Amino acid sequence: MLAIIFGLIARRQIKERDETGDGMAIAGIVLGILGVVGTVVMIIIFAAVVDDLEEYEDFQMIRLAALFAGQKVSSAAGAAKDRLAASL
């Protein structure tokens, strides 16, 4: 998540100051997006596997934790988007 934010900030500063390093900023953005998407996909896969094991009490707690983590990722992404929009 931070890679996306810092990459976008870096790109803006690079354009404003006519500096080099745009490729590194883009790489940070791409890797940040891949990290967020990968995390969400893993949470979805984990929740699907746990859903098949609902009869076990321990797995129900893990499923709740995974769903909670997914909500935190979504709210953090929304907050970062709002902060970025406000800074531009």
VOTIVO-446581 format. One record per residue (C-alpha): residue in one letter; x, y, z. Coordinates in steps of 0.5 Angstrom, whole numbers. Each point is the difference from the previous one (the first is absolute). Layout:
<nuvos>
+---+-------+-------+-------+
: r :    xx :    yy :    zz :
+---+-------+-------+-------+
: A :     X :     Y :     Z :
...
+---+-------+-------+-------+
</nuvos>
This chain:
<nuvos>
+---+-------+-------+-------+
: r :    xx :    yy :    zz :
+---+-------+-------+-------+
: M :     0 :     0 :     0 :
: L :     6 :     5 :     2 :
: A :     3 :    -2 :    -7 :
: I :    -6 :     3 :    -4 :
: I :     0 :     6 :     4 :
: F :     7 :     2 :     0 :
: G :     0 :    -2 :    -7 :
: L :    -5 :     5 :    -2 :
: I :     3 :     5 :     4 :
: A :     7 :    -1 :    -3 :
: R :    -3 :     0 :    -7 :
: R :    -3 :     7 :     2 :
: Q :     6 :     3 :     2 :
: I :     4 :    -3 :    -5 :
: K :    -4 :     3 :    -5 :
: E :     0 :     7 :     4 :
: R :     7 :     0 :     0 :
: D :     2 :    -3 :    -6 :
: E :     4 :    -5 :     3 :
: T :     2 :    -8 :    -2 :
: G :    -3 :    -6 :     3 :
: D :    -7 :     0 :    -3 :
: G :     2 :    -8 :    -1 :
: M :     1 :    -1 :     7 :
: A :    -6 :     3 :     2 :
: I :    -4 :    -4 :    -5 :
: A :     3 :    -6 :     3 :
: G :    -2 :     2 :     7 :
: I :    -7 :     1 :    -2 :
: V :    -1 :    -6 :    -4 :
: L :     3 :    -5 :     6 :
: G :    -4 :     4 :     5 :
: I :    -6 :    -2 :    -4 :
: L :     2 :    -7 :    -1 :
: G :     1 :    -1 :     7 :
: V :    -7 :     3 :     2 :
: V :    -3 :    -4 :    -6 :
: G :     4 :    -6 :     3 :
: T :    -2 :     1 :     7 :
: V :    -8 :     0 :    -2 :
: V :     1 :    -6 :    -4 :
: M :     3 :    -4 :     5 :
: I :    -5 :     3 :     5 :
: I :    -6 :    -3 :    -5 :
: I :     3 :    -6 :    -1 :
: F :     1 :    -1 :     8 :
: A :    -7 :     2 :     1 :
: A :    -2 :    -5 :    -5 :
: V :     4 :    -6 :     3 :
: V :    -3 :     2 :     7 :
: D :    -7 :     0 :    -2 :
: D :     1 :    -7 :    -2 :
: L :     2 :    -2 :     7 :
: E :    -5 :     4 :     3 :
: E :    -2 :    -6 :     5 :
: Y :     6 :     1 :     4 :
: E :     0 :     5 :     5 :
: D :     7 :     2 :    -1 :
: F :    -1 :     2 :    -7 :
: Q :    -6 :     4 :     1 :
: M :     5 :     5 :     4 :
: I :     5 :     0 :    -5 :
: R :    -5 :     1 :    -5 :
: L :    -3 :     6 :     4 :
: A :     7 :     3 :     0 :
: A :     1 :    -1 :    -7 :
: L :    -6 :     4 :    -2 :
: F :     2 :     5 :     5 :
: A :     7 :     1 :    -3 :
: G :    -4 :     1 :    -7 :
: Q :    -4 :     5 :     3 :
: K :     6 :     4 :     3 :
: V :     4 :    -1 :    -7 :
: S :    -6 :     3 :    -4 :
: S :    -1 :     6 :     5 :
: A :     8 :     1 :     0 :
: A :    -1 :     1 :    -7 :
: G :    -6 :     5 :     0 :
: A :     4 :     4 :     5 :
: A :     6 :     0 :    -4 :
: K :    -4 :     2 :    -6 :
: D :    -3 :     6 :     3 :
: R :     7 :     2 :     3 :
: L :     3 :     0 :    -7 :
: A :    -6 :     4 :    -3 :
: A :     0 :     5 :     5 :
: S :     8 :     1 :    -1 :
: L :    -1 :     1 :    -7 :
+---+-------+-------+-------+
</nuvos>
